[in-house]
């Protein structure tokens, strides 16, 4: 059988037809425009944060700083409320991701086994799945957090959402794709289930684990509502809860003469932009370390039910 309309390069690669090239050009153009629409507001905010307050007020700042200035960042880092909330968020992400991933792994691994290996696993899995559609609600959760004396502690930001049924479903499906022969060979060699988990399954599951770590870290970092309902004092707020309050109602509380001098050189817009940039950059720094696992982790784990 002859295959028409396919030409081959000298090195063996497939040469695209003019129609395919046109299709690719249109696709890349549209995707490039959409990417710019997503990135340009962030670039503008970055330029505003590094610009002089006078030109920002006049609306003269576009995608590049005008009259470069660091006053907004200096003032922001001298605010004790900002620094305390920043540290709360760092602590929340480190503790939250560690606890979430530990619970996730120890829940997904046994549930990935067959009914012969773990009787009743199907019913237990459905218990987790049901929570994805039916939850206790905000008020019962708040009452439980209050009754367990977790309010105004870091644990109120971590424990209520520590077990994510969706993440468990993704990881157990990923575990099921690992050849069962590897586990059988390990059992013949005398390995325990914990050894199999840590020496076989987890090293082979790095794409899925990296993706879930990224999603979990972003979720903890961006969450502001938990801090709003579980914390009574602003000093216990995570960063996003603090930023929300600043964006809605800025508070330029003066502490000393130095801050008064800085305040005269900044505006509400540059101050807010600087805080948003500082709050965004830490989580963006995580992406380069997980990028090589991200695409494969997005697709693998969703192939089997």
N, C-alpha and C positions, 0 to 999 in steps of 0.2 A: 504494500500500500504506500502510495506517495503522499507525503505531507506537503501541501502547497503553502505559498506565502510565508515560508520560513527560510531565512538566509543565514548562513553561518560565517562567522569571521574566520580568519586564518588560524587563530589560536583555539578554535573550537567553540567559542561562545555564541549565543544566539543574538543575532542582530535584529533590533526592533523595527517594525514597519513604520512608515510615516504616520499612520493613524495612531499607533501606540505611543510614538514620541509626542504627538500633539496632545494626546490624552494625559501623558505624564506631565507635560509642561503646564497644562491647565490645572491639574491637581496640585502641583507644587506651588503654583501661583496663588491659588485659593488658600491653601494651607499656610503659605507664607504671610498672606494678608491677615488671616485669622490669628496667627502667632503674634504678629505685630500689634494687633488690636488688644491682645492680652498683655503684652510686655510694655507698650508705650505708657499706660497709666503709672506703672511702677517706676519707669525711667523718669517720668515727669515728677513724681513724688520724691525720687532721689535727688533730682536737680533742685527742687524747692527746698529740701532739707539742707542743702549746701549753699544756698543763695542768701543774699542780704535781704533782710525783712522789708526794706523799702521797695525794692523792685518786685518782690513777691506780692506785696499789697497792690502794686500798680498793674499786676498781671502780665509782667514782661518776661517771665520765666517759662521756657518751653521744655526742651529735652536736654538742655545743658545749663549748669549753674551760672548765674549772673552775679558778679561781685562775690566771689567765693568766700564763704564764712563758715566757721565751726561753732558759732555761739550757741545754736540750738542744741547741739550734741553735748557741749560742755555743761549747759544748764541742765539737760536731761540727766546726765550722769552724776550731777551733784544733788539730785533729788533723792532723798533716802527712801521715799515710797516706791520710786521706780526700781531702785536697786534691790529692795526687799522683795518686790513682786517678781523681778527677774530671777532671783535666787529660788523663790518658791516654784516657779515654772521649771527651772533646771532640775530641782530636786524631784518634782512631780514626774518629769519625763524619765529620769533615771530609775526611780523606784517603780513607776507605773509600768514601763516597758519590761523591766526585769520580772516583775510579778505576773504581768499579763502573759508574757511568753512562756514562763514556767508552767502556769496553769494550762495554757493552750497546748503545750507539748504533751503534758501528762494526761490531758483529756483526749487529744486527738489520736495518740498512739494506740491505746487499747481499743478505741472505737474503730480504728482502721482494720482490726482483725476480723476474721470470719466468725459466724455464729458458732462454729465448732470450737474455735479457739477461745471465744468469749461469749458464752450463752447470754442472751438478752441484750446484746449490743444494739440491735435494731430498735428496740423500745427505748433504750437510753438515748440513742441518737435522736429519736423523734421528740423526746422531752426537750432537748436543746433546740430543735428546729421550731417547736411550738413557740418558744420564747422570742423568736424572730418576728412573729406576727402578733402575739398577745403578750403584753408586758403588764407588770403590776401597776404602772403609772407613776406619775411624779409624786403625788401626795403619799401613797404607801411607802415609796422609797425614802422620802424625806422623814417620815415617821420612824422608819427602821434606823436610819442614820442617827436621828436624834435619840432614840431609845438605846442605841449602842454607844452613845457618848462619843461619836466620831465628829460631830460638828466642831468647827474651828480648829480642826487638825488636818494635816496633809492627807490622812487616810480617807477623809471624806471625798477627796478628789480622785482617789485611786480605786478603792475597793468596790464601790457600787457598779462600776463598769469593767471590772477586772476580767470577767469571763464573757467573751464575745462569741456567740453561737455561729455567726457567719465565718469568723476566722477559723473556728474549729472545723467547720464543714470544708473549708478550703484545704486546710492542712491534712485532715484525714484522707481526703481524696488524693492528695499528693502522695501520702504514705502508701496508698493502695497501688499506685503506679510503680512502686519499687518492686523489682522481681522477688517473688517469694522464695526463690531458690537461695538467695543470699541469706535469708533468715534461717532456712533449713541447714545450710552449710555452717552457719555460726552455732546453731544448736548442737550439731554433731560434734563441733569442736569444744563444746562445753560452755559456751557463752550464756550468760543470763539475759533476761529480757532487758535489763537496764544497760548491759554492755552492748546488746544489739541496737538499742535506741541511740546511744551516744556514739557508737563507733561505726554504725552502718547507716541508720536512717537519717540522723541529723546531718552528717557530712554530705549525703546525697540530696538533702533537701534545702541546701543553702539558697537557691533562687526563691523558693516559697517563703522561707524564714526571713530573708532580707526584705522581701516585699511586705510581709506582715509587720515586721519591725518598723518599716518606714510609715506604713499606714497608722500604726499604733502611736508612734512618736508624734506624727502630725496631729492625730486626734487629741492627744493629751495637750500638746502645745497650743492648739487653736481653741480649745474649749474655754469658754468664759462663763457659761451659765452655772456650772457647778460651783464656782467660786462665789457667784452672786447669791445663791440660795443657801449655801452651807457655811459661809463665812460672815461673821458679824463685824469684824474689824478690817479696815482697808489694808492693814499691814500683813494680813494673811491672804490677801488676794493673789491669785496667779497673774501673770503679766497681761494676758488678754482681758481679764476682768478689769484690771487697772486701766488699760488702754481704752476700753469701752467707756469707762467713766470720764476719762480725760477728753475723749472725742465728743462726748455728749455735753459735758459741762467742765471746761478747762478750769484748773485751779492753780493760779499763780501765787501761791503762798510764799511770801518773802521771809527769808531766814536771816540774811545778813546783807551788808552793803555790797559785797561782791556779787551776790545774786541779783541785787537791784540794778547794778551796772549791766549785767548780762541781759536782764529782762528788757532793758531799754534798747537792746540791739536785736531782739528777736520779735517775732509776731506769733499770733495764734497758729497760723498756717505752717510756718517753719517749725514750730515746736511740735505740733502734731505729726508732721511729716517725719521728723527725726525719730520720734518714738516708734512710729509704725515701721520705719526702716530697721531700727535696732531690734524690734520684736520679730521681724521677718527673716533677717539674715541668719540667725543661728540654725533654724530648721532648714534653710536652703543649703547650708554647708553639709548637711547629711547626705543629700542626693548624690554628689560625685562618688562617695564611697560605696553606694549601693546600686549605682547605675547599671553596671554590667549584669546584675542579677534581676533587675527590675522587669525587663520585657518578658523574659522567660518565666518569671514568677507570676506575671499577670495572666498567662495562658495556662501553664501547667497547674494541675490541681483542680481544674474545672472540666477535665475531659471525662472523668468517670463519675457516676452517681453512687 
